[in-house]
Amino acid sequence: MAAFPPETAIHALTELRLPAQWKSPVNTDAMLHILGSSPSSSPGACAPGFRVLVVCTGNLYRSPLAECLLRQQLLDLDARQTIRVSSAGTEALPGTPMATTVASFLLARGADPSGTNSRRLTKELVENSDLVLGAAREHREAAVRLAPTWSLTRSFTLCEFARLVRAEDASGVVDPAARFANLVQGAASRRGAVRAYAGDDDIDDPVGAGPQEVQKCLERIEGVVQRVATAVRTG
């Protein structure tokens, strides 16, 4: 039987279309089992600290909001700023500022919205991240397609990661960056353990929605980010 490189096999598996009621993490778990992927594999030398990349489509609403909120909630924990949070969009127009609604939402919560102009998701951004959090499954899958070997065990949707993360995975670990790394490994190990329905882990794009729908979207992201930050902070 012919052998194929891991990148080819992973790409083929990510293109499979299983029944809609099955959740994508189940498929990812199968890939990990078949290919023996390991979170410790690396495409190159790792920079010190821990790097989080949040991804949505336009990099105007969902991902910059999650980026700024997560950074704010980890400030007092990570005084040395070893955890670096950034964002990108699969269809972003580089240099576009975040939506004014998002900036106002952040300012009302004491978060700094500056320095978050949009940028396009690239393979380099994915490979320079220790954790990729997509607003929806399409964004998680975009990261995996760009850098399959590196990102398969490091890419989640934001809601998926919040659902799978457990503070006890980093019990006794004091360093914030090391804690985050332990949490990612623990979350990856739980994929496929519990099935959920398609869409449970997606945050819909609020572009074009009415003010109430946009507010609900922003508040949902705030709540999910809070769950992630709590796991990182709890030692």
C-alpha positions as CSV (number, residue, x, y, z in Angstrom):
1,M,0.0,0.0,0.0
2,A,1.4,3.4,-1.0
3,A,2.4,5.7,1.8
4,F,1.4,9.4,1.7
5,P,2.9,12.4,3.5
6,P,0.9,13.5,6.6
7,E,0.0,16.8,5.0
8,T,-1.6,15.0,2.1
9,A,-3.5,12.6,4.3
10,I,-4.7,15.3,6.6
11,H,-5.9,17.5,3.7
12,A,-7.9,14.5,2.3
13,L,-9.5,13.8,5.7
14,T,-10.5,17.5,6.2
15,E,-12.3,17.4,2.9
16,L,-14.6,14.6,4.0
17,R,-18.2,15.5,4.3
18,L,-19.9,13.6,7.1
19,P,-23.5,13.8,8.3
20,A,-24.5,17.3,9.3
21,Q,-25.5,16.2,12.8
22,W,-22.0,15.2,13.6
23,K,-19.7,17.8,15.0
24,S,-16.4,18.5,13.4
25,P,-14.2,17.8,16.5
26,V,-15.3,14.1,16.2
27,N,-13.7,14.0,12.7
28,T,-10.6,15.8,14.0
29,D,-10.2,13.3,16.7
30,A,-10.3,10.5,14.1
31,M,-7.6,12.2,12.2
32,L,-5.4,12.4,15.3
33,H,-5.9,8.7,15.9
34,I,-5.2,7.7,12.4
35,L,-2.2,9.9,11.8
36,G,-0.7,9.9,15.2
37,S,-0.4,13.7,15.3
38,S,1.3,15.2,18.3
39,P,0.9,18.7,19.7
40,S,4.7,18.7,20.3
41,S,5.5,18.6,16.6
42,S,6.9,21.9,15.3
43,P,7.6,23.5,11.8
44,G,10.5,25.4,13.3
45,A,11.9,27.0,16.4
46,C,9.3,28.3,18.8
47,A,9.4,31.8,20.2
48,P,9.3,32.1,24.0
49,G,5.9,32.6,25.5
50,F,2.5,31.5,24.1
51,R,0.8,32.9,21.0
52,V,-2.9,32.9,20.5
53,L,-4.4,33.7,17.1
54,V,-8.2,34.5,16.8
55,V,-9.7,34.1,13.3
56,C,-13.0,35.2,11.7
57,T,-13.9,36.3,8.2
58,G,-13.4,40.0,7.9
59,N,-11.4,40.6,11.1
60,L,-13.8,43.4,11.9
61,Y,-16.2,42.1,14.5
62,R,-15.7,38.6,16.1
63,S,-11.9,38.1,16.1
64,P,-10.7,41.6,17.1
65,L,-13.3,41.6,19.9
66,A,-12.1,38.2,21.3
67,E,-8.5,39.3,20.9
68,C,-8.9,42.5,22.9
69,L,-11.1,41.0,25.6
70,L,-8.7,38.0,26.1
71,R,-5.7,40.3,26.3
72,Q,-7.5,42.5,28.8
73,Q,-8.6,39.6,31.0
74,L,-5.1,38.2,31.2
75,L,-3.2,41.5,31.9
76,D,-2.9,41.1,35.7
77,L,-2.0,37.4,35.4
78,D,0.6,37.9,32.7
79,A,2.6,40.9,33.9
80,R,5.5,39.9,31.6
81,Q,3.2,39.6,28.6
82,T,4.4,36.1,27.7
83,I,0.9,35.4,26.2
84,R,0.5,37.3,23.0
85,V,-2.9,37.6,21.4
86,S,-3.6,38.7,17.8
87,S,-6.3,38.2,15.2
88,A,-6.8,37.8,11.4
89,G,-9.5,37.2,8.8
90,T,-9.8,34.6,6.1
91,E,-11.2,37.4,3.7
92,A,-9.9,40.4,5.5
93,L,-9.1,43.7,3.7
94,P,-5.7,44.6,5.3
95,G,-5.7,47.8,7.3
96,T,-9.4,48.1,7.8
97,P,-10.2,49.2,11.4
98,M,-12.5,47.2,13.5
99,A,-16.3,48.0,13.4
100,T,-17.2,51.0,15.5
101,T,-19.8,48.9,17.4
102,V,-17.0,46.6,18.5
103,A,-14.7,49.5,19.5
104,S,-17.5,51.0,21.6
105,F,-18.3,47.7,23.2
106,L,-14.6,47.3,24.2
107,L,-14.3,50.8,25.6
108,A,-17.4,50.4,27.7
109,R,-15.6,47.4,29.4
110,G,-12.3,49.2,29.9
111,A,-10.5,47.4,27.1
112,D,-8.2,49.0,24.6
113,P,-9.4,48.7,21.0
114,S,-6.3,50.3,19.4
115,G,-3.8,48.6,17.2
116,T,-6.2,46.0,15.8
117,N,-6.5,46.8,12.1
118,S,-7.5,43.8,10.0
119,R,-5.1,41.5,8.3
120,R,-5.4,38.4,6.1
121,L,-4.9,34.9,7.5
122,T,-1.7,33.3,6.2
123,K,0.3,30.1,6.7
124,E,3.0,32.0,8.5
125,L,0.5,33.4,11.0
126,V,-0.8,29.9,11.7
127,E,2.6,28.4,12.1
128,N,3.6,31.2,14.4
129,S,0.7,30.5,16.8
130,D,0.4,28.0,19.6
131,L,-3.4,28.2,19.6
132,V,-5.7,29.1,16.8
133,L,-9.3,30.0,17.8
134,G,-11.8,30.3,15.0
135,A,-15.1,32.1,15.3
136,A,-16.7,29.2,13.4
137,R,-15.7,25.8,12.0
138,E,-14.9,27.3,8.6
139,H,-12.2,29.4,10.2
140,R,-10.7,26.5,12.2
141,E,-10.6,24.5,9.0
142,A,-9.0,27.3,7.1
143,A,-6.1,27.3,9.5
144,V,-5.7,23.5,9.3
145,R,-5.7,23.7,5.5
146,L,-2.9,26.3,5.6
147,A,-0.6,24.4,8.0
148,P,-2.1,20.9,8.6
149,T,0.7,19.2,10.5
150,W,1.3,22.1,12.8
151,S,-2.2,23.3,13.5
152,L,-4.4,20.2,13.6
153,T,-4.1,19.8,17.4
154,R,-3.9,23.5,18.0
155,S,-6.9,24.7,16.2
156,F,-10.4,25.0,17.7
157,T,-13.4,27.2,17.4
158,L,-13.6,29.7,20.2
159,C,-16.7,28.0,21.7
160,E,-15.3,24.5,21.2
161,F,-12.1,25.4,23.1
162,A,-14.2,27.0,26.0
163,R,-16.2,23.8,26.1
164,L,-13.3,21.4,26.2
165,V,-10.8,23.4,28.3
166,R,-10.3,22.3,32.0
167,A,-8.3,24.3,34.5
168,E,-7.1,21.1,36.2
169,D,-5.1,20.3,33.1
170,A,-2.7,23.0,34.3
171,S,-3.0,22.3,38.0
172,G,0.2,23.5,39.9
173,V,1.6,25.2,36.8
174,V,2.4,28.8,37.7
175,D,3.8,30.3,34.4
176,P,0.9,31.7,32.3
177,A,2.4,30.6,29.0
178,A,3.1,27.0,30.3
179,R,-0.4,26.9,31.8
180,F,-2.0,27.8,28.4
181,A,0.1,25.1,26.6
182,N,-1.1,22.5,29.1
183,L,-4.7,23.6,28.6
184,V,-4.4,23.2,24.8
185,Q,-3.1,19.7,25.1
186,G,-5.9,18.8,27.5
187,A,-8.6,20.2,25.3
188,A,-7.2,18.4,22.3
189,S,-7.3,15.1,24.1
190,R,-11.1,15.5,24.8
191,R,-12.0,15.9,21.1
192,G,-14.5,13.3,20.1
193,A,-15.3,12.3,23.7
194,V,-18.6,14.1,23.6
195,R,-20.6,14.6,20.4
196,A,-22.4,17.8,19.7
197,Y,-24.6,19.0,16.8
198,A,-23.3,21.0,13.9
199,G,-23.4,24.7,14.6
200,D,-23.1,24.5,18.4
201,D,-19.5,25.8,18.3
202,D,-20.1,28.5,15.6
203,I,-20.5,32.2,16.3
204,D,-22.4,33.7,13.3
205,D,-21.1,36.7,11.5
206,P,-23.0,39.8,12.7
207,V,-22.3,41.8,9.5
208,G,-25.6,43.0,8.2
209,A,-27.5,42.1,11.3
210,G,-29.7,44.4,13.3
211,P,-28.4,46.2,16.5
212,Q,-29.9,43.6,18.9
213,E,-28.4,40.7,17.0
214,V,-25.0,42.3,16.9
215,Q,-25.2,43.0,20.6
216,K,-26.1,39.4,21.3
217,C,-23.1,38.2,19.2
218,L,-20.7,40.5,21.1
219,E,-22.0,39.4,24.5
220,R,-21.8,35.8,23.5
221,I,-18.1,36.2,22.6
222,E,-17.5,38.1,25.8
223,G,-18.9,35.2,27.8
224,V,-16.9,32.6,25.9
225,V,-13.7,34.5,26.3
226,Q,-14.4,34.8,30.0
227,R,-14.6,31.0,30.3
228,V,-11.2,30.6,28.5
229,A,-9.6,33.3,30.6
230,T,-10.9,31.8,33.9
231,A,-9.2,28.4,33.0
232,V,-5.9,30.1,32.3
233,R,-6.1,32.1,35.5
234,T,-7.2,29.3,37.8
235,G,-4.2,27.5,39.2
